[in-house]
């Protein structure tokens, strides 16, 4: 299964040096640089593995970390905040 991710449109987004503030309805959500990048990269839809590669290119991965797990954690957090929608598609 390949997860296709799409950003949920926000009322407003304010980018700053440390990430972004996203206004979703009456909720203001603070995102780190990684979270902000993931949200922006998913604007037109992106597969989970493509998002992992893009985040790796932008930020790199610590030597002792697992890129797939780190990306999955970011996706899970953004989905939990209502910032990403996920479509499961078989390939």
PyMOL commands that set and color helices and strands:
alter all, ss='L'
color gray80, all
select helices_A, chain A and resi 33-41+48-59+67-80
alter helices_A, ss='H'
color red, helices_A
select strands_A, chain A and resi 2-7+12-16+19-24+27-31+46-47+84-89
alter strands_A, ss='S'
color yellow, strands_A
deselect
rebuild
show_as cartoon
